[in-house]
């Protein structure tokens, strides 16, 4: 099954310039590809990355930042993806759903962007149009449901995680060696800090 993951228009994916959402997408998309999904990731262009490439079975397509959303809409409409996952851009749901009305659109929210700049009527229209919503914490899901109660039935909380095998625990010999080397490289200075309280 084909699916497309749509990055926000701020950073490229893979996350060569940082970005929590971009990191999540770069880490989870190869797993989806291994499960048999035909995965495409859309993000903005970067001079250090090709505009089109395939990495670990995942197709990356990058568009200019200037007219990113227009390019995304044209691309997803032409490719007919059954599943479209939009990251942290609730206001993109309606224009995408209008041209891809047969696709299932999932809105994945990673911070409190939902409703921060939209009118209540727009929020309700987005919730009605979206097929499902994913929030990265219960706090965020509750915040969304308070702002738009009709969203509660469509929200799933899915905590982001990481791959423990890429970290070295501090209690292992290798972890202790790394910690010791880091401590040797640190420069310590004595700092005097005065604390006082102001009244009035």
KASULQUI-V291163 format. One record per backbone hydrogen bond with DSSP energy under -1.0 kcal/mol. CO is the residue of the C=O (numbers start at 1). NH is the residue of the N-H. If there is no record, write none. Layout:
co=(CO CO)
nh=(NH NH)
This chain:
co=(1 2 3 4 5 6 14 15 19 20 21 22 23 24 25 28 29 30 31 32 33 37 38 39 40 41 42 43 46 51 53 55 58 59 60 61 63 65 67 68 69 70 71 72 73 74 75 76 82 83 84 85 86 89 90 92 93 94 96 100 104 105 105 106 107 108 109 111 113 119 120 121 122 123 124 125 126 132 133 134 135 137 138 139 140 141 142 143 144 148 149 151 154 156 163 164 169 172 173 174 175 176 177 178 179 180 181)
nh=(38 83 40 85 42 87 16 18 23 24 25 26 27 28 29 32 33 34 35 37 36 39 3 59 5 61 7 63 49 62 60 58 55 41 53 43 45 68 71 72 73 74 75 76 77 78 79 80 104 4 106 6 108 92 93 96 97 98 100 103 84 131 132 86 134 88 136 113 116 123 124 125 126 127 128 129 130 107 156 109 158 141 142 143 144 145 146 147 148 151 152 154 133 135 166 167 172 176 177 178 179 180 181 182 183 184 185)
